[in-house]
Amino acid sequence: MSKVIDAIQFGLLSPDEVRRLSVVEIQTSDTYDEDGAPIAGGLMDPRLGTLEPRQRCRTCGNIAINCPGHFGHIELAVPVVHVEFAKAIYKLLTSTCRACGRILLPNEEVIEFHEKREEEIRLFGKVT
């Protein structure tokens, strides 16, 4: 049985969503103890998933081949801008009016953008 995908949406998780999906807060950069065992709250915390073929994941109980891996999170002292989004954030902030939020593009460019978007929808369907 096949299904048709109506739309795909990509986005970023909010800090609250990250914490909600997280199975462990990473509190140390240490990975293994003196005996070679993963450190709880470390970068290799067993709740994040397993890499060992016969070892069961502490979160889902699956072996490595069936364990998808699980999210952890790190609480930072101050907010940090994701470097991959710095250029996009700058462009967005400098292309919108600070007073009303309107896009600061000439009408020709707005029309060109809409025409390009309509063509993409026609070719690929609605993907958001």
N, C-alpha and C positions, 0 to 999 in steps of 0.2 A: 504494500500500500504506500503510495507516495503522497506527499503533502506539498502544497504551494506556499511558499514564504511570501507573506504580504508586504512585510517591511523589516528592515534591520535598523536598529538604533544603537549608536555608540555614544558613550558618555563617560564622565568621570564620576567616581564615587565621592560622596561627601565624607568628611571626617567621621560623622556619626555612623554612616553606612559601613565604612571601613572597620570601625570598632565592632559593630554588630556582626559583621561577617568573620571577624578575626577569631581564631581559636586560641591565640596566645599573644600576650604582649612581650615583645623582645626587649629584655632589660640589660643584656650584656652582649658584647661583641665576641665573647668567648664561644667556642664551638664544642670542644671535647674536654673531658676531665683527664686526670693523669692515667686513668685506666682505659681511655679511649672511648668512653661512653658519652653520648650527646648530653650537653648541659641543659637542664630545664630553664627556659627563659632565654636561652642562647640562640644563635643563628641556626643551629642544627637541632632545635628542640624536636623531640619525637612526635609532638602533636601536629607538626607541619607536614608530616607524611614520612614515608620510609623509602629508602633506596636499597635496602638489603632484601634479596629475593625471598627469604623465608620469614622475615620479620613482619609482624602485623602493625599496622598504623594505630597509633594511640587515639586517633580521632574517629576514624571510620571503621577500623577493624580489618580492613582489607590488606592483602599482601601488595608488594610494590607494583606489580603489573596492573592491578585493579584500583590502586589508590590514585586519585587525581592530584593529590597535594592540597594543602589547605593554607588559607591566608593567616599571616601574623601581622602585627603592626608595631610600630615604634613611636612612642610619644616624644615629640620634639619640644624643646623649650620655647621656641618661637616658630611662627609659620614660615614656610620656605616655598619660594616660587619654583615650580618644576621647570628645569632648564629647557626642556623640550617645548614648553608653552610660552617662554619669555618673549620671543619674537611675535607670536600671535597675539599675546596680551598687549604688547606695545602697539601693534598695528590696530587692534580693536580700540584701545583707549585713544589713539590719535585720529581715528577715523569716525568718531562719534562726537556729537555736540555735548559739551559738559552741561549746558543749561537744560536742553530738552531731550537728549538721547538720540536725536535723529542722525542717520548716517550721513556723513559729510562726503558724498560722492556727487559728481555732476549727474544730471538726469540721464545723459547718454550712457554713462557707465552703469547706472541702475537698470536701465532698459536692457543693455547688453547682458548684464548678469541674469536678469529674469529670462531672457531668450535662451541663454546657455543652459540655465536650469531646466526650462521646459523641454529643451532638446534632450538633455540627459534623462529626464523622466520618460520621454517618448522612447528612447533607446533602451533604457535599463529598468524601467518601472520605477515606482516610488520607493526609494531607499532613503531613510532618514537617520 
